[in-house]
Amino acid sequence: MSFNTFGRVFRFTTWGESHGPALGAVVDGCPPGLALSEADIQPFLDARKPGTSKFTTQRKEPDQVRILSGVFEGKTTGTPISLMIENVDQRSKDYSEVAKAYRPGHADYSYDAKYGLRDYRGGGRSSARETAARVAAGAVARAVMPEVEIVAYVAEIGGDRIDPDNFEFSQIDQNPFFCPDEAAAKRWEKLVDDARKVGSSLGAVIECVATGVPAGWGAPVYAKLDSELASAMMSINAVKGVEIGAGFDAARLSGEENADRMRPTKEGSNHPEFLANNAGGIAGGISTGQPVVCRVAFKPTSSILKPVETITREGEATDIVTKGRHDPCVGIRGTPVVAAMMALVLADQKLLHRAQCG
């Protein structure tokens, strides 16, 4: 059985391969009457699309989205919303060597072991090209919860972190790294370019913050907001770790340091004022009304020009060099994907909460 669908009430299914004629998503469970057009979706795809700078893959894809169903006269109808993005710049010949041997770090061997065959052209279904469909679906999710604002940015590349004291939201859209620290963005230009020139790659950490999430979204046991977020983020290509709030640093704190202390609000309501947010806006699997914060670790891109030991499909020892056009740091373009998955989880949780609690 294959699992290509995510969500419970607000669900989306992605389809398509890296070198197929098109890819896309079908979004089901979207409430009717929401304003939605291709122009609402396109800016998010433009942020993710390849070829926007020398620091990303030079594959030239316009990533123009088409809404095929589920929208009438500019409003969602409550029926499945079908989204399609055409592939226009495939170069399957770049993958002739990949057909013969497995690329370490990729899904080549594991797909072959599971299915007995694989689409070696760009990795087929295992390619990060699939994430374009998630970003399109995420734009629909944002229409479901206009009260929530989601911001994602690169917090670290190749072990070089941003300085929290230099954090400026306005900088995120001013550089090719989605970086809120102008000085770090300057350093990363050389860091990523040096890796690209020698045919290597770097990892990255993306931080995502959702504000405006009210208290009450999520469920206590098997649909915890943080477990749903972790599942969503870990489903993204190249992601190897997810933290909520303080994450692993929480294990290094004492109980009193880790506690998100509360005081009464000035209005005297039963909504507290929190003095910290180590829990990342989630307690017991349910949102607290604080910003929901998660960090996502992307491994270095596995497609590199340096020879790496591997085996052929026949089990013979060989070395492989992955030719073609690849991101020297896949985490950079992963930033809009992380934001999309945050939106998709939160939209689903909003509708789940409404279904149970009204």
C-alpha positions as CSV (number, residue, x, y, z in Angstrom):
1,M,0.0,0.0,0.0
2,S,1.3,3.5,-0.9
3,F,0.7,6.5,1.3
4,N,0.4,9.7,-0.8
5,T,-2.3,11.4,1.3
6,F,-1.8,13.6,4.4
7,G,-4.4,15.0,6.8
8,R,-7.6,14.0,8.5
9,V,-10.3,16.5,7.7
10,F,-8.3,18.8,5.5
11,R,-6.5,16.3,3.3
12,F,-4.2,16.5,0.3
13,T,-2.8,13.9,-2.0
14,T,0.2,14.6,-4.2
15,W,0.9,12.9,-7.5
16,G,3.6,13.0,-10.2
17,E,7.3,12.5,-10.7
18,S,10.4,14.6,-11.2
19,H,10.6,13.9,-15.0
20,G,6.9,13.2,-15.8
21,P,4.8,15.6,-17.8
22,A,3.3,17.2,-14.7
23,L,2.8,16.9,-11.0
24,G,0.2,18.3,-8.6
25,A,-2.1,17.8,-5.6
26,V,-5.7,17.1,-4.9
27,V,-7.0,19.0,-1.8
28,D,-10.1,17.6,-0.2
29,G,-12.1,18.8,2.8
30,C,-11.6,22.5,2.1
31,P,-14.6,24.4,3.3
32,P,-16.8,26.1,0.6
33,G,-17.0,29.8,0.0
34,L,-13.3,30.7,0.5
35,A,-11.8,33.2,-2.0
36,L,-9.1,31.3,-4.0
37,S,-7.4,31.9,-7.3
38,E,-4.2,30.8,-9.0
39,A,-2.8,34.3,-8.1
40,D,-3.2,33.4,-4.4
41,I,-1.1,30.2,-4.9
42,Q,1.6,31.4,-7.3
43,P,3.7,33.6,-4.9
44,F,4.4,30.6,-2.7
45,L,5.5,28.5,-5.7
46,D,7.7,31.4,-6.9
47,A,9.5,31.3,-3.6
48,R,10.2,27.6,-3.9
49,K,10.9,27.3,-7.7
50,P,14.4,26.4,-8.9
51,G,16.8,28.6,-10.8
52,T,16.2,31.8,-8.8
53,S,19.9,32.3,-7.9
54,K,23.3,30.6,-8.3
55,F,22.8,29.1,-4.9
56,T,20.1,26.7,-6.1
57,T,19.6,24.2,-8.9
58,Q,19.7,25.7,-12.3
59,R,16.7,23.7,-13.6
60,K,14.4,26.3,-15.1
61,E,10.8,25.5,-14.1
62,P,8.2,28.3,-14.1
63,D,6.0,26.3,-11.7
64,Q,2.9,27.9,-13.0
65,V,-0.1,26.4,-11.2
66,R,-3.5,25.6,-12.7
67,I,-6.6,25.1,-10.7
68,L,-8.5,22.3,-12.5
69,S,-11.5,21.8,-10.2
70,G,-13.1,22.8,-6.9
71,V,-13.3,26.6,-7.5
72,F,-16.1,28.4,-9.2
73,E,-16.4,32.2,-9.7
74,G,-13.4,32.7,-7.4
75,K,-14.7,30.7,-4.5
76,T,-14.0,27.2,-3.2
77,T,-17.0,24.9,-3.8
78,G,-16.3,22.3,-1.1
79,T,-15.4,19.7,-3.7
80,P,-11.9,18.4,-4.3
81,I,-9.5,21.1,-5.5
82,S,-7.2,19.7,-8.2
83,L,-3.9,21.6,-8.7
84,M,-1.5,21.0,-11.6
85,I,2.1,22.1,-12.3
86,E,3.7,21.2,-15.6
87,N,7.3,20.0,-15.8
88,V,9.0,21.8,-18.7
89,D,12.8,21.5,-18.2
90,Q,13.6,17.8,-17.6
91,R,17.0,16.5,-18.7
92,S,16.6,12.7,-18.3
93,K,19.9,12.1,-20.1
94,D,21.8,13.5,-17.1
95,Y,20.7,10.4,-15.2
96,S,22.1,7.7,-17.5
97,E,24.7,6.6,-14.9
98,V,22.1,6.6,-12.1
99,A,20.2,3.9,-14.1
100,K,23.2,1.5,-13.5
101,A,24.2,2.2,-9.9
102,Y,22.7,3.5,-6.7
103,R,23.3,7.0,-5.4
104,P,24.3,6.9,-1.7
105,G,22.0,9.0,0.4
106,H,19.2,8.8,-2.1
107,A,16.2,6.5,-2.2
108,D,17.6,4.5,-5.2
109,Y,18.4,1.3,-3.4
110,S,15.4,1.4,-1.0
111,Y,12.9,2.0,-3.8
112,D,14.5,-0.8,-5.8
113,A,14.3,-3.1,-2.8
114,K,10.7,-2.3,-2.1
115,Y,9.2,-2.2,-5.6
116,G,11.7,-4.1,-7.8
117,L,12.0,-1.2,-10.2
118,R,12.5,2.6,-9.9
119,D,12.3,5.7,-12.0
120,Y,15.9,6.8,-12.1
121,R,15.2,10.1,-13.9
122,G,15.8,12.5,-11.1
123,G,14.6,10.0,-8.6
124,G,11.0,9.9,-9.8
125,R,8.6,10.1,-6.9
126,S,11.4,10.4,-4.4
127,S,12.6,13.7,-5.9
128,A,12.2,17.0,-4.0
129,R,10.4,18.1,-7.1
130,E,7.3,16.6,-5.4
131,T,7.4,19.4,-2.8
132,A,6.1,21.9,-5.4
133,A,2.7,20.2,-5.0
134,R,2.8,20.5,-1.2
135,V,3.5,24.2,-1.5
136,A,0.5,24.7,-3.8
137,A,-1.7,22.7,-1.4
138,G,-0.3,24.8,1.5
139,A,-1.5,28.0,-0.1
140,V,-5.0,26.6,-0.1
141,A,-4.6,25.7,3.6
142,R,-3.7,29.3,4.4
143,A,-7.1,30.4,3.0
144,V,-8.7,28.2,5.6
145,M,-7.1,30.1,8.5
146,P,-6.5,33.7,7.6
147,E,-6.1,34.5,11.4
148,V,-2.7,32.6,11.4
149,E,0.5,34.1,10.0
150,I,3.4,31.7,9.2
151,V,7.0,32.7,8.7
152,A,9.8,30.3,7.9
153,Y,13.5,31.2,7.5
154,V,16.9,29.6,7.4
155,A,18.6,29.7,10.8
156,E,21.8,27.8,10.0
157,I,23.7,26.6,6.9
158,G,26.8,24.3,7.2
159,G,27.0,24.8,10.9
160,D,27.0,28.6,10.7
161,R,24.1,30.0,12.7
162,I,22.3,33.4,12.6
163,D,22.8,35.8,15.5
164,P,19.5,36.3,17.3
165,D,20.5,39.8,18.1
166,N,20.7,40.6,14.3
167,F,17.2,39.2,13.6
168,E,15.2,41.3,11.2
169,F,12.0,39.9,9.6
170,S,12.3,42.4,6.8
171,Q,15.6,40.7,5.7
172,I,14.0,37.3,5.0
173,D,12.7,38.3,1.6
174,Q,15.8,40.4,0.8
175,N,18.3,37.7,0.1
176,P,18.4,34.3,-1.6
177,F,18.7,32.4,1.6
178,F,15.5,33.4,3.4
179,C,17.8,34.7,6.1
180,P,16.8,37.2,8.8
181,D,20.4,38.1,9.6
182,E,22.0,40.3,7.0
183,A,25.5,39.5,8.1
184,A,24.9,35.7,8.1
185,A,23.4,36.0,4.6
186,K,26.7,37.6,3.4
187,R,28.7,34.8,5.0
188,W,26.5,32.2,3.4
189,E,27.1,33.5,-0.1
190,K,30.7,32.4,0.1
191,L,30.0,29.3,2.1
192,V,27.4,27.9,-0.3
193,D,29.3,29.1,-3.4
194,D,32.5,27.4,-2.3
195,A,30.6,24.1,-1.8
196,R,29.0,24.4,-5.2
197,K,32.3,25.1,-7.0
198,V,33.9,22.0,-5.6
199,G,30.9,19.8,-6.3
200,S,29.9,19.3,-2.7
201,S,26.8,20.3,-0.6
202,L,25.8,21.7,2.8
203,G,23.0,21.0,5.3
204,A,20.7,23.6,6.9
205,V,18.3,24.2,9.7
206,I,14.9,25.9,9.0
207,E,12.9,27.6,11.7
208,C,9.1,28.1,11.3
209,V,6.9,30.2,13.5
210,A,3.1,30.4,13.3
211,T,1.4,33.2,15.2
212,G,-2.3,33.7,15.7
213,V,-2.9,30.1,16.5
214,P,-5.6,30.1,19.3
215,A,-5.5,27.9,22.3
216,G,-7.2,24.5,21.8
217,W,-6.0,23.1,18.5
218,G,-4.7,19.6,18.6
219,A,-5.7,16.4,20.6
220,P,-4.3,14.8,23.7
221,V,-3.0,11.5,22.5
222,Y,-2.9,10.3,18.8
223,A,-3.4,13.6,17.0
224,K,-1.2,15.8,19.1
225,L,-0.4,19.0,17.3
226,D,3.4,18.5,17.8
227,S,3.3,14.9,16.6
228,E,1.3,15.9,13.5
229,L,3.9,18.6,12.9
230,A,6.8,16.2,13.4
231,S,5.2,13.7,11.0
232,A,4.6,16.4,8.4
233,M,8.1,17.8,8.6
234,M,9.8,14.4,8.5
235,S,7.9,13.6,5.3
236,I,9.8,16.3,3.5
237,N,12.7,15.1,1.4
238,A,16.2,15.3,3.1
239,V,14.7,16.2,6.5
240,K,16.5,14.2,9.3
241,G,15.3,16.0,12.4
242,V,12.5,18.1,13.9
243,E,12.4,20.1,17.1
244,I,9.4,21.7,18.8
245,G,10.1,24.7,20.9
246,A,13.3,24.3,22.9
247,G,13.6,20.8,21.4
248,F,16.7,18.9,22.4
249,D,17.8,21.9,24.5
250,A,14.9,21.1,26.8
251,A,16.8,18.0,27.9
252,R,19.6,20.3,29.1
253,L,17.4,22.5,31.3
254,S,16.2,22.1,34.8
255,G,12.4,21.8,35.5
256,E,12.2,25.4,36.6
257,E,14.2,26.7,33.6
258,N,12.0,24.8,31.2
259,A,8.7,25.8,32.7
260,D,6.7,28.2,30.7
261,R,5.6,30.3,33.6
262,M,2.2,32.0,33.6
263,R,0.8,35.2,35.1
264,P,-2.7,36.7,34.9
265,T,-3.3,39.0,32.0
266,K,-4.0,42.6,32.8
267,E,-7.6,42.1,31.8
268,G,-8.0,39.5,34.4
269,S,-9.3,36.8,32.0
270,N,-8.4,33.2,32.3
271,H,-6.1,33.5,29.3
272,P,-2.6,33.6,30.9
273,E,0.4,35.7,30.0
274,F,3.3,33.3,29.3
275,L,6.8,34.4,30.4
276,A,8.5,31.8,28.2
277,N,7.8,29.5,25.2
278,N,10.0,26.5,25.7
279,A,7.1,24.2,24.7
280,G,6.9,25.9,21.3
281,G,3.2,26.9,21.8
282,I,2.0,23.3,22.5
283,A,1.3,21.6,25.8
284,G,-0.2,18.1,26.0
285,G,-0.5,18.0,22.3
286,I,-2.8,21.1,22.3
287,S,-1.9,24.7,21.3
288,T,-1.6,27.2,24.1
289,G,-2.2,30.4,22.1
290,Q,1.5,31.2,22.0
291,P,3.5,31.1,18.7
292,V,3.9,27.6,17.4
293,V,7.6,27.1,16.8
294,C,9.5,24.2,15.1
295,R,12.9,23.7,13.7
296,V,13.7,21.3,10.8
297,A,17.1,19.9,10.0
298,F,18.0,19.2,6.3
299,K,20.9,17.0,5.5
300,P,23.4,18.0,2.8
301,T,22.1,17.3,-0.8
302,S,23.1,13.8,-1.7
303,S,23.5,14.6,-5.4
304,I,27.2,15.7,-5.5
305,L,29.9,15.8,-8.2
306,K,32.5,14.2,-5.9
307,P,33.0,10.4,-6.5
308,V,31.3,8.3,-3.9
309,E,31.6,4.5,-3.4
310,T,28.5,2.5,-4.2
311,I,27.3,-0.7,-6.0
312,T,25.6,-1.4,-9.3
313,R,22.2,-3.1,-9.5
314,E,24.1,-6.3,-10.0
315,G,25.9,-5.8,-6.7
316,E,29.3,-4.9,-8.2
317,A,31.5,-2.2,-6.5
318,T,31.8,1.1,-8.3
319,D,32.0,4.8,-7.8
320,I,29.3,7.3,-8.8
321,V,29.3,11.0,-9.6
322,T,25.8,12.5,-9.8
323,K,25.7,14.8,-12.8
324,G,22.8,17.2,-13.6
325,R,21.5,20.3,-11.9
326,H,21.2,20.1,-8.1
327,D,20.9,22.3,-5.1
328,P,24.2,22.8,-3.2
329,C,22.0,23.3,-0.1
330,V,18.6,21.8,-0.5
331,G,17.4,23.4,2.8
332,I,17.3,26.8,1.2
333,R,14.4,25.9,-1.1
334,G,13.0,23.7,1.6
335,T,12.0,26.8,3.5
336,P,8.7,27.4,1.7
337,V,8.0,23.7,1.9
338,V,8.4,23.8,5.7
339,A,6.0,26.8,5.9
340,A,3.5,24.9,3.6
341,M,3.5,21.8,5.8
342,M,3.0,24.0,8.9
343,A,-0.1,25.5,7.1
344,L,-1.4,22.1,6.1
345,V,-1.2,20.7,9.6
346,L,-2.7,23.8,11.2
347,A,-5.6,24.0,8.7
348,D,-6.4,20.3,9.4
349,Q,-6.2,20.9,13.2
350,K,-8.5,23.9,13.0
351,L,-11.2,21.9,11.2
352,L,-10.8,19.0,13.6
353,H,-11.2,21.3,16.5
354,R,-14.3,22.9,15.0
355,A,-15.8,19.4,14.3
356,Q,-15.5,18.3,17.9
357,C,-15.8,21.5,19.9
358,G,-17.8,23.8,17.6
